[in-house]
Amino acid sequence: MTDRSQHMVAPLARWSSRIALFSASLLPIGILLHRFASFPTPVTLNLFRVALAGSVLAALLGVLAAAQIWRRGRGGAMTAAAGILVPLFVWAWPLTYLPAFFMLPPINDVSTDVADPPRFVALAGQRPRDANPPTYPGERFAKEQEKAYPDLRTFTVNRSAEETFEVVEEVVRKLKWKVAAADPPSDSRESAGTLEATDRTLLVGFTDDIAVRVEGGRRRARIDVRSASRYGNADLGRNATRVRHFLKEVYLRLESTPPGVASRKRPTAAALKRLRERDRRRARRRRE
C-alpha cells in the first residue's frame, strides 16, 4: 500500500513557487511599463522592491518546504526547487551592481566644474516634485567626486566658443540625447553657450539630466558638463561614464575636423542664429 504522504505536495512548496513566479514577473512588467508606457519612476522602483522582497520570501519558503519534504517524505520537490531557483535569477541582475555599490561613492550628480557647475534651468521645471532637487548638492558631492572620478575636469579646446558649441550640438545629436534648451554663445552679449538635454538608461529607461556650458573667446573655449540622476541616492557611476563618453566624442569630433570646418559641414541651429544676427548687423550698417 502506498503511503499517501508521498503523494501529498507540501503546502509551503506550492506557496514558494507561486510567490517566486509572481515576483519574477514584476521585473519585466515594471521595465516594459516604465520604458514604453511612461509609468512613474517611483512606482516602478516600488515594483522592483516588491519583486526583490517577494523573491527572498519565496526562497525562504522553498528551503522550509525542502526540509519538510526531506523529513516527512512529502511530494513537491520540484515545486520547492522552483521556489528556490527562480529567486536566484531575480537577484542575479541587482547583484551584478554590488561591486559598484561598495566601490563607488553614493552620489547622483557629477560635474566637470564642481565649484561652479552648469545649472539646470529649462530642465528644473521638468523634474517631478518627488525627484531629486535640480540644484547641485554641494561640497560633500564635490569631495566624493574628487576621490572617485579625478579625471572629470573642464575640457579646454583651441577653437572659438561658437565653433565649439556647434561641435557640442553635433555630438549631442549623435548620442541621441533629447535637447530641452540650447542657447549658443554670443560675442555681443559676452555670454556662455548652454545646452540642456535628457538621456535615458538603456534597459529600464530612467531619465537623467545633462547640462553643457561652453564659454571662451575666438581662439579658446572651455566645455563643462554636468550629469545628474532624477531619482536615487547613488548612480553607480552612470553619470561619470556618460560625461566621459560625451567628452571623448567631442574630442574625436574635434580631431576629425580642422578649425572652421565644423559649421560648414552641417548647419546647426546655433550657426543659423549667428548668420541671422550677422545679416541684421549688416543691414543696420547699410541703413546708417
C-alpha positions in Angstrom: 0.0 0.0 0.0 1.4 3.4 -1.0 1.8 6.0 1.7 -0.4 9.0 0.9 2.1 11.4 2.4 4.4 10.6 -0.6 1.8 12.0 -3.0 0.8 15.0 -0.8 2.6 18.1 -2.0 3.9 20.2 0.8 1.8 23.4 1.0 4.9 25.5 1.6 6.3 24.3 -1.7 3.3 25.5 -3.6 3.4 28.9 -2.0 7.1 29.2 -2.6 6.8 28.6 -6.3 3.7 30.9 -6.6 5.4 33.8 -4.9 8.6 33.2 -6.8 6.9 33.3 -10.2 4.8 36.3 -9.2 7.9 38.2 -8.0 9.8 37.4 -11.1 7.0 38.6 -13.4 7.1 42.0 -11.7 10.5 42.8 -13.1 9.7 42.6 -16.9 6.3 44.2 -16.3 7.9 47.2 -14.5 10.6 47.6 -17.1 8.1 47.5 -20.0 5.7 49.9 -18.4 8.3 52.4 -17.5 10.2 52.2 -20.8 7.3 52.3 -23.2 4.2 53.5 -21.2 5.6 56.4 -19.2 5.0 54.6 -15.9 6.1 56.8 -13.0 9.6 56.1 -11.8 8.8 55.9 -8.1 6.0 53.3 -8.7 8.4 51.3 -10.9 11.1 51.4 -8.2 8.5 50.1 -5.7 7.6 47.3 -8.0 11.3 46.3 -8.1 11.4 46.4 -4.3 8.4 44.2 -4.0 9.9 41.8 -6.6 13.1 41.5 -4.6 11.4 41.2 -1.3 9.0 38.6 -2.6 11.8 36.6 -4.1 13.5 36.4 -0.7 10.3 35.2 0.9 9.8 32.6 -1.8 13.4 31.3 -1.3 12.9 31.0 2.4 9.6 29.2 2.0 11.3 26.9 -0.6 14.0 26.0 1.9 11.4 25.3 4.6 9.4 23.2 2.1 12.6 21.2 1.2 13.2 20.5 4.8 9.6 19.4 5.3 9.8 17.1 2.2 13.1 15.6 3.5 11.8 14.9 7.0 8.3 13.8 6.3 8.7 12.3 2.8 6.1 14.5 1.2 6.0 15.4 -2.5 6.7 18.6 -4.3 10.4 18.5 -4.5 10.4 20.1 -8.0 8.0 22.8 -6.9 10.2 23.7 -3.9 13.2 23.7 -6.2 11.5 26.2 -8.4 10.7 28.4 -5.4 14.4 28.5 -4.6 16.0 28.7 -8.1 13.7 31.4 -9.6 14.6 34.0 -6.9 18.3 33.4 -7.7 17.6 34.6 -11.3 15.7 37.5 -9.9 18.6 38.6 -7.7 21.2 38.0 -10.4 20.5 41.3 -12.1 20.9 43.6 -9.0 23.9 41.5 -7.7 25.9 42.5 -10.8 25.9 46.1 -9.4 27.1 45.0 -6.0 30.8 45.8 -6.6 30.0 49.3 -7.9 27.7 49.8 -4.9 30.6 49.2 -2.5 33.4 50.7 -4.6 31.8 53.9 -5.9 30.6 56.9 -3.8 26.8 57.3 -3.0 26.4 60.4 -5.3 24.0 61.0 -8.1 25.3 64.3 -9.6 28.7 64.9 -11.2 30.2 67.9 -12.9 33.5 68.8 -14.6 33.3 72.1 -12.6 32.3 71.4 -9.0 33.0 75.0 -7.9 30.5 76.4 -10.5 28.6 73.6 -12.1 26.3 74.2 -15.1 22.8 74.9 -13.9 19.5 73.3 -14.9 17.1 76.0 -16.0 14.7 74.5 -18.5 15.0 71.1 -17.0 14.4 72.3 -13.5 10.7 72.8 -14.4 10.5 69.4 -16.0 11.6 67.5 -12.9 8.7 65.9 -11.0 8.1 67.1 -7.4 9.3 63.9 -5.9 12.5 63.8 -7.9 15.9 65.0 -6.7 16.3 68.8 -6.5 17.9 70.4 -9.6 20.4 72.4 -7.6 23.9 70.9 -7.2 24.2 69.2 -3.8 27.4 71.0 -2.8 30.7 70.3 -1.1 30.1 66.7 0.0 29.5 65.6 -3.5 32.5 67.6 -4.8 34.8 65.8 -2.3 33.4 62.4 -3.1 33.7 63.0 -6.8 37.3 64.2 -6.5 38.2 60.9 -4.8 36.3 58.6 -7.2 36.5 60.5 -10.5 39.6 62.7 -10.5 39.6 62.7 -14.3 36.4 64.7 -14.6 37.8 68.2 -15.4 36.9 71.2 -17.6 37.8 70.4 -21.2 39.8 73.1 -22.9 39.6 73.5 -26.7 41.7 75.5 -29.1 38.7 76.7 -31.1 36.3 79.5 -30.8 33.4 79.2 -28.4 30.9 79.4 -31.2 32.5 76.6 -33.2 33.0 74.5 -30.1 29.3 74.9 -29.3 28.4 73.6 -32.8 30.6 70.5 -32.2 28.8 70.0 -28.9 25.4 70.1 -30.7 26.6 67.6 -33.2 27.8 65.2 -30.5 24.5 65.6 -28.6 22.6 64.6 -31.8 24.9 61.6 -32.3 24.3 60.4 -28.8 20.6 60.9 -29.3 20.0 63.0 -26.3 16.7 64.8 -26.1 17.5 68.5 -26.2 15.4 70.7 -23.9 17.1 74.0 -24.5 20.0 75.3 -26.4 21.4 78.9 -26.3 24.7 79.4 -28.3 27.4 81.7 -27.0 27.4 85.3 -28.3 30.3 87.8 -28.6 27.9 90.7 -28.5 26.3 89.6 -25.2 29.6 88.1 -23.9 27.6 85.1 -22.6 28.4 81.5 -22.4 26.6 78.9 -24.5 24.4 76.5 -22.7 22.6 73.3 -23.7 20.3 71.2 -21.6 19.2 67.7 -22.5 18.0 64.4 -21.1 19.2 60.8 -21.6 17.6 57.5 -20.7 19.2 54.4 -19.4 19.3 51.5 -21.8 17.2 48.9 -20.1 14.8 50.5 -17.7 14.7 53.9 -19.2 15.5 56.0 -16.1 15.8 59.7 -17.1 18.9 61.6 -16.3 19.5 65.4 -16.9 22.6 66.9 -18.6 23.7 70.5 -18.8 26.6 71.6 -21.0 28.3 75.0 -20.8 30.6 76.4 -23.4 32.5 79.7 -22.7 35.5 81.4 -24.0 36.6 83.6 -26.9 37.6 83.4 -30.6 40.6 81.2 -30.1 40.0 79.2 -27.0 36.9 77.7 -25.3 36.1 75.7 -22.2 33.5 72.9 -22.0 31.9 71.9 -18.7 29.4 69.1 -18.4 27.0 68.1 -15.6 25.0 64.9 -15.4 22.5 64.2 -12.7 20.0 61.4 -11.9 16.4 62.4 -11.2 15.9 59.6 -8.8 18.0 57.6 -6.4 20.8 58.5 -4.0 23.5 56.7 -5.9 24.1 56.4 -9.6 26.6 53.5 -9.5 28.9 55.5 -11.8 26.4 56.0 -14.6 26.7 59.8 -14.7 30.5 59.8 -14.7 30.5 57.3 -17.5 28.1 59.5 -19.5 30.3 62.6 -19.1 33.5 60.7 -20.1 31.7 59.3 -23.2 30.5 62.7 -24.2 33.9 64.4 -23.8 35.5 61.5 -25.7 33.1 62.0 -28.6 33.8 65.8 -28.6 37.5 65.1 -28.7 37.1 62.7 -31.6 34.9 65.2 -33.5 37.4 68.0 -33.0 40.3 65.7 -34.1 38.5 64.8 -37.3 37.7 68.4 -38.4 40.1 71.3 -38.8 39.3 74.6 -37.2 36.4 76.4 -39.0 35.2 73.3 -40.9 32.6 72.0 -38.4 30.0 74.7 -39.2 30.4 74.2 -43.0 29.7 70.5 -42.9 26.2 70.7 -41.3 24.4 74.0 -40.4 23.2 73.9 -36.9 20.6 76.0 -35.1 23.5 77.9 -33.5 25.1 78.6 -36.9 21.8 79.7 -38.4 21.2 82.0 -35.5 24.6 83.6 -35.9 24.1 84.1 -39.6 20.8 85.9 -38.9 22.5 88.1 -36.4 25.3 88.9 -38.8 22.8 89.8 -41.6 20.9 92.1 -39.2 24.0 93.9 -38.2 25.0 94.4 -41.9 21.5 95.7 -42.6 21.7 98.2 -39.8 25.1 99.4 -41.0 23.8 100.0 -44.6 20.8 102.0 -43.2 23.2 104.1 -41.1 
